[in-house]
Amino acid sequence: MNNYSDHNVSGHQEPLFGFSPYFVYPLASLCILIVVVAIIGNLMVSYAILANRNLRNNPTNLLLLSLAVSDLLTVTLAVPFDIEALFLSGEWKHGKTMCVTFLTVYLITVPTSIFTLLAISVDRYKTLKDPLGRFRRSQLITKRRSLIVIALIWSYCILWALLPIIGWRDRSVEPIYNGACSVHYTIVYNLLTSIMNFIFPLLLTCGFYILIYLIARKHHKVTKTGGFPSTFKPTKEEGKMYTKNIKAAKTTAMFVVVMFLCWQPFTYFSIVANLIGDTWEPYPFELYMVLLMLGYLNSALNPFLFAFRNKRFQSVYRKLLRSITLGQFNSLGTVRQRSTFSQSTSNSQIAEEENRVVRLQSIKSKQ
């Protein structure tokens, strides 16, 4: 997938022009608001995880940190150039190197966010799916495994984004064409990027949450009727723990829906534009920009959907605000907690209802 119409989404070789002020100023204002909110929100998420030992040592929170970093890179290295392009009718004034960097960053950071979400959804699903006995004996997500997953995601996205620089593009056309930033990717690369890095991982993530929904519905029926399997009778506390895991999964599902609604319209638009090519006249530049900014909106919403709903994160934020108010910027204290896998995964609950340790458990299903 490509970013911006002069990125050659449809093969057009003309810079943008003719935007009405009534279109430019409202959309630019919205984009600036997105950038400000996204920077503040994702910086707070990153700070909370890095400054608090309990949050930092949690495997799932490391995935959230990776998500926050990718969102920060998106709104600081990609969105500002799109805002500028609104006012300059697509004219690029920053040279070839920055043009290539701009497009490459976009192709790295957005898929990274999507694949990170997929990793979180797999963690949520396996947590609720595994029988209790197996769950206690094996750790699905450890800190080391989480770091490996993050490294693999970033490595893949960086490598894929660098393929056009290595040579998978039309070398006969310069990156700056007709005054616009336009790295001419091949149609095959564009389509593969849209399908492999946007549509497929998002649909796969949605598939996992459909399975999570089925587990949650089954759990609701079981707890309502009290008909637990005879092979496993959970204690009252274990039942509460499992219920909290269901709530955490539901909160993460909200994130999936938001990301799907933000990025899928632009993804399908990009595919259609590539298939139609130069025959799409007049090209709907305004629609393109609106759908692109809708995708960028996701970077501003992520902190609110995840960390700002978590009481542990809220506690860190309150300490940070108190420190700033008092003119003190001390490191945030942490409370020593038991180092067990069930403890570790409970810290990863996306929307915790109580500020206490909750061990992730799953109820053994009837075979």
C-alpha positions as CSV (number, residue, x, y, z in Angstrom):
1,M,0.0,0.0,0.0
2,N,1.2,3.5,-0.7
3,N,0.7,6.7,1.1
4,Y,-0.7,9.8,-0.5
5,S,-1.8,10.1,-4.1
6,D,1.5,11.4,-5.3
7,H,2.9,8.3,-3.9
8,N,1.6,6.7,-7.1
9,V,-1.3,4.9,-5.5
10,S,-3.1,4.8,-8.8
11,G,-0.2,5.4,-11.2
12,H,-1.0,9.2,-11.5
13,Q,2.0,11.3,-12.1
14,E,0.6,14.7,-11.3
15,P,0.9,16.4,-7.9
16,L,-2.2,17.4,-6.1
17,F,-3.8,20.7,-6.9
18,G,-7.0,22.6,-6.6
19,F,-8.0,21.8,-3.1
20,S,-10.6,24.2,-1.8
21,P,-9.8,26.2,1.3
22,Y,-13.0,24.9,2.8
23,F,-11.6,21.4,2.4
24,V,-7.9,22.1,3.3
25,Y,-8.4,24.0,6.6
26,P,-10.9,21.7,8.4
27,L,-8.9,18.6,7.4
28,A,-5.6,20.1,8.2
29,S,-6.9,21.2,11.6
30,L,-8.1,17.7,12.3
31,C,-4.8,16.3,11.3
32,I,-2.9,18.6,13.6
33,L,-5.2,17.6,16.4
34,I,-4.5,14.0,15.6
35,V,-0.8,14.6,15.7
36,V,-0.9,16.4,19.1
37,V,-3.1,13.9,20.8
38,A,-1.2,10.9,19.4
39,I,2.2,12.3,20.5
40,I,1.0,13.1,24.0
41,G,-0.9,9.9,24.5
42,N,1.8,7.5,23.1
43,L,4.6,9.3,25.0
44,M,2.6,8.8,28.2
45,V,2.1,5.1,27.4
46,S,5.8,4.7,26.6
47,Y,6.9,6.6,29.7
48,A,4.6,4.6,32.0
49,I,6.0,1.3,30.7
50,L,9.6,2.3,30.8
51,A,9.5,4.1,34.2
52,N,7.5,1.4,36.1
53,R,9.3,-1.9,36.6
54,N,6.1,-3.9,37.0
55,L,4.7,-2.6,33.7
56,R,8.1,-2.9,32.0
57,N,8.6,-6.5,33.0
58,N,5.2,-7.6,31.7
59,P,5.4,-9.4,28.3
60,T,2.2,-8.0,26.8
61,N,3.0,-4.5,27.9
62,L,6.2,-4.7,25.8
63,L,3.9,-5.3,22.8
64,L,2.0,-2.2,23.8
65,L,5.3,-0.3,24.0
66,S,6.1,-1.4,20.4
67,L,2.6,-0.3,19.3
68,A,3.2,3.1,20.9
69,V,6.6,3.6,19.3
70,S,5.2,2.7,15.8
71,D,2.3,5.2,16.3
72,L,4.8,7.9,17.4
73,L,6.9,7.3,14.3
74,T,3.8,7.5,12.2
75,V,2.5,10.9,13.5
76,T,6.0,12.5,13.7
77,L,7.6,11.3,10.4
78,A,4.6,10.7,8.1
79,V,1.5,12.8,9.0
80,P,3.3,16.2,9.1
81,F,4.3,15.8,5.4
82,D,0.8,15.0,4.5
83,I,-0.5,18.1,6.3
84,E,2.1,20.2,4.4
85,A,1.0,18.6,1.1
86,L,-2.6,19.8,1.8
87,F,-1.4,23.4,1.8
88,L,1.2,23.0,-1.1
89,S,-1.1,21.1,-3.4
90,G,1.1,18.1,-3.3
91,E,4.4,19.9,-4.0
92,W,7.4,18.3,-2.3
93,K,10.1,20.6,-1.0
94,H,12.4,18.3,1.0
95,G,14.5,16.5,-1.6
96,K,14.8,12.9,-2.8
97,T,16.2,11.4,0.4
98,M,13.5,12.7,2.6
99,C,10.9,11.6,0.1
100,V,12.1,8.1,0.1
101,T,12.4,8.1,3.9
102,F,8.9,9.5,4.3
103,L,7.3,6.7,2.2
104,T,9.5,4.0,3.8
105,V,8.5,5.1,7.4
106,Y,4.9,4.8,6.5
107,L,5.3,1.3,5.0
108,I,7.1,0.3,8.2
109,T,5.1,1.8,11.0
110,V,1.5,1.1,10.0
111,P,2.0,-2.6,9.3
112,T,4.0,-2.9,12.5
113,S,0.9,-1.7,14.5
114,I,-1.3,-4.2,12.7
115,F,1.0,-7.2,13.2
116,T,1.5,-6.2,16.9
117,L,-2.3,-6.2,17.3
118,L,-2.4,-9.7,15.8
119,A,0.2,-10.9,18.3
120,I,-1.8,-9.5,21.2
121,S,-5.0,-11.2,19.9
122,V,-3.1,-14.5,19.7
123,D,-2.0,-14.0,23.3
124,R,-5.6,-13.2,24.4
125,Y,-7.0,-16.2,22.6
126,K,-4.5,-18.8,23.9
127,T,-4.9,-17.4,27.4
128,L,-8.6,-18.2,27.4
129,K,-8.5,-21.3,25.3
130,D,-5.8,-23.4,27.0
131,P,-7.1,-25.8,29.7
132,L,-6.2,-24.8,33.3
133,G,-3.7,-27.7,33.9
134,R,-1.7,-27.0,30.7
135,F,-1.9,-23.3,31.3
136,R,-0.2,-23.7,34.7
137,R,2.6,-25.9,33.3
138,S,3.6,-23.8,30.2
139,Q,4.2,-20.2,29.7
140,L,2.7,-18.9,26.4
141,I,4.1,-15.4,26.5
142,T,7.3,-14.7,28.4
143,K,9.3,-11.5,28.3
144,R,11.9,-13.2,26.1
145,R,9.3,-14.5,23.7
146,S,7.6,-11.1,23.6
147,L,10.9,-9.4,22.6
148,I,11.4,-12.1,19.9
149,V,8.0,-11.4,18.5
150,I,8.6,-7.7,18.5
151,A,11.9,-8.1,16.7
152,L,10.4,-10.4,14.1
153,I,7.6,-8.0,13.4
154,W,9.9,-5.0,13.0
155,S,12.4,-6.9,11.0
156,Y,9.8,-8.1,8.5
157,C,8.2,-4.7,8.1
158,I,11.5,-3.0,7.6
159,L,12.7,-5.5,5.1
160,W,9.4,-5.3,3.1
161,A,9.5,-1.5,3.1
162,L,13.1,-1.6,1.9
163,L,12.4,-3.8,-1.1
164,P,11.5,-0.8,-3.4
165,I,14.8,0.9,-2.3
166,I,16.7,-2.2,-3.1
167,G,15.2,-2.3,-6.6
168,W,11.5,-3.4,-6.6
169,R,10.2,-0.2,-8.3
170,D,10.2,1.6,-11.6
171,R,13.8,3.0,-11.7
172,S,13.0,5.0,-14.9
173,V,11.1,7.6,-12.8
174,E,12.8,9.8,-10.2
175,P,11.3,9.9,-6.6
176,I,10.5,13.6,-7.2
177,Y,8.3,13.7,-10.3
178,N,6.4,16.8,-11.4
179,G,7.4,18.4,-8.1
180,A,5.7,15.7,-6.1
181,C,7.1,12.9,-3.9
182,S,6.4,9.8,-5.9
183,V,8.3,6.6,-5.6
184,H,6.8,4.5,-8.4
185,Y,6.2,1.1,-6.9
186,T,5.1,-1.7,-9.1
187,I,1.4,-2.8,-9.1
188,V,2.4,-6.2,-7.8
189,Y,4.2,-4.7,-4.8
190,N,1.3,-2.4,-4.1
191,L,-1.2,-5.2,-4.2
192,L,0.9,-7.5,-2.1
193,T,1.5,-4.8,0.5
194,S,-2.2,-4.1,0.8
195,I,-3.2,-7.8,1.1
196,M,-0.3,-9.1,3.2
197,N,0.4,-6.2,5.5
198,F,-3.1,-4.8,5.9
199,I,-6.1,-6.9,4.9
200,F,-4.8,-10.4,5.8
201,P,-3.5,-9.6,9.4
202,L,-6.5,-7.5,10.2
203,L,-8.9,-10.2,9.0
204,L,-6.9,-12.9,10.9
205,T,-7.1,-10.7,14.0
206,C,-10.8,-10.4,13.6
207,G,-11.0,-14.2,13.3
208,F,-9.3,-14.7,16.6
209,Y,-11.7,-12.4,18.3
210,I,-14.6,-14.2,16.9
211,L,-13.2,-17.3,18.6
212,I,-12.7,-15.3,21.8
213,Y,-16.3,-14.1,21.6
214,L,-17.5,-17.7,21.3
215,I,-15.4,-18.6,24.4
216,A,-16.8,-15.6,26.3
217,R,-20.4,-16.6,25.4
218,K,-19.8,-20.2,26.5
219,H,-18.3,-18.9,29.7
220,H,-21.2,-16.7,30.3
221,K,-23.6,-19.6,29.9
222,V,-21.6,-21.8,32.2
223,T,-21.3,-19.2,35.0
224,K,-25.0,-18.3,34.7
225,T,-26.1,-21.9,35.1
226,G,-23.3,-23.1,37.3
227,G,-22.7,-26.0,35.0
228,F,-18.9,-26.3,35.2
229,P,-17.4,-29.5,33.9
230,S,-17.1,-32.2,36.4
231,T,-13.4,-32.5,35.8
232,F,-12.8,-28.9,37.0
233,K,-14.6,-27.0,39.7
234,P,-13.1,-23.5,39.9
235,T,-13.0,-21.6,43.1
236,K,-14.9,-18.4,43.5
237,E,-11.6,-16.4,43.0
238,E,-10.7,-18.4,39.9
239,G,-14.1,-17.7,38.4
240,K,-13.5,-14.0,39.0
241,M,-10.1,-14.2,37.5
242,Y,-11.4,-15.8,34.3
243,T,-14.2,-13.2,34.1
244,K,-11.6,-10.5,34.2
245,N,-9.7,-12.1,31.4
246,I,-12.9,-12.1,29.4
247,K,-13.3,-8.4,30.0
248,A,-9.7,-7.8,29.0
249,A,-10.3,-9.7,25.7
250,K,-13.4,-7.6,25.1
251,T,-11.5,-4.4,25.5
252,T,-8.9,-5.5,23.1
253,A,-11.6,-6.5,20.7
254,M,-12.7,-2.8,20.8
255,F,-9.2,-1.9,19.6
256,V,-9.5,-4.4,16.7
257,V,-12.8,-2.9,15.6
258,V,-11.4,0.7,15.7
259,M,-8.3,-0.2,13.7
260,F,-10.4,-2.1,11.2
261,L,-12.7,0.8,10.7
262,C,-9.8,3.3,10.5
263,W,-7.6,1.4,8.0
264,Q,-9.8,-0.9,5.9
265,P,-11.5,1.9,3.9
266,F,-8.1,3.3,2.8
267,T,-6.8,-0.2,2.1
268,Y,-9.6,-1.1,-0.3
269,F,-9.4,2.3,-1.9
270,S,-5.7,1.7,-2.6
271,I,-6.4,-1.7,-4.1
272,V,-9.1,-0.3,-6.4
273,A,-6.8,2.7,-7.4
274,N,-4.0,0.3,-8.3
275,L,-6.3,-1.9,-10.4
276,I,-7.9,1.0,-12.3
277,G,-4.6,2.9,-12.7
278,D,-4.4,5.9,-15.0
279,T,-7.9,5.4,-16.3
280,W,-9.4,6.7,-13.1
281,E,-10.3,10.3,-14.1
282,P,-11.0,12.5,-12.4
283,Y,-9.0,11.0,-9.5
284,P,-10.8,11.6,-6.2
285,F,-8.0,13.3,-4.3
286,E,-10.2,14.6,-1.6
287,L,-11.6,11.2,-0.8
288,Y,-8.1,9.8,-0.8
289,M,-6.9,12.3,1.8
290,V,-10.0,11.8,4.0
291,L,-9.5,8.1,4.1
292,L,-5.8,8.4,4.8
293,M,-6.4,10.7,7.7
294,L,-9.0,8.3,9.0
295,G,-6.3,5.7,9.1
296,Y,-3.9,8.1,11.0
297,L,-6.7,8.7,13.5
298,N,-6.0,5.2,14.8
299,S,-2.6,6.3,16.2
300,A,-4.4,8.9,18.4
301,L,-7.1,6.5,19.6
302,N,-4.7,3.6,20.6
303,P,-3.6,5.1,24.0
304,F,-7.2,5.6,25.0
305,L,-8.3,2.2,24.0
306,F,-5.5,0.4,25.8
307,A,-3.4,2.0,28.5
308,F,-5.7,4.8,29.6
309,R,-8.3,2.2,30.5
310,N,-5.9,0.3,32.7
311,K,-5.8,1.2,36.4
312,R,-2.1,0.4,36.7
313,F,-1.3,2.9,33.9
314,Q,-3.7,5.4,35.5
315,S,-1.8,5.2,38.7
316,V,1.5,5.9,37.0
317,Y,-0.1,8.9,35.1
318,R,-1.4,10.3,38.4
319,K,2.1,10.1,40.0
320,L,3.6,11.7,36.9
321,L,1.1,14.6,36.9
322,R,1.6,15.1,40.7
323,S,5.4,15.2,40.1
324,I,5.0,17.8,37.3
325,T,2.7,19.9,39.4
326,L,5.1,19.9,42.3
327,G,8.1,20.6,40.1
328,Q,9.6,17.2,40.8
329,F,10.3,14.5,38.2
330,N,11.3,11.5,40.3
331,S,11.2,8.0,39.1
332,L,8.0,6.2,39.8
333,G,8.0,3.7,42.6
334,T,6.9,0.2,42.1
335,V,5.5,-2.5,44.4
336,R,7.2,-5.8,44.5
337,Q,4.9,-8.5,43.4
338,R,5.0,-12.3,43.0
339,S,6.9,-13.4,39.9
340,T,4.6,-16.1,38.5
341,F,3.3,-16.5,35.0
342,S,-0.3,-16.1,36.0
343,Q,0.7,-12.8,37.7
344,S,2.7,-11.7,34.7
345,T,-0.1,-12.2,32.2
346,S,-2.6,-10.6,34.5
347,N,-0.6,-7.4,34.4
348,S,-1.3,-7.5,30.7
349,Q,-5.0,-7.1,31.1
350,I,-5.9,-4.3,28.8
351,A,-8.8,-3.0,30.8
352,E,-8.4,-4.0,34.4
353,E,-11.4,-3.3,36.6
354,E,-9.6,-3.5,39.9
355,N,-6.1,-2.4,40.8
356,R,-4.9,-5.7,42.1
357,V,-3.1,-8.8,40.9
358,V,-5.3,-11.0,38.7
359,R,-3.9,-14.3,37.5
360,L,-5.0,-15.4,34.1
361,Q,-6.9,-18.6,34.3
362,S,-9.0,-20.6,31.8
363,I,-11.7,-23.1,32.5
364,K,-11.2,-26.5,31.1
365,S,-13.8,-27.2,28.4
366,K,-15.8,-30.3,27.9
367,Q,-14.3,-32.5,25.3
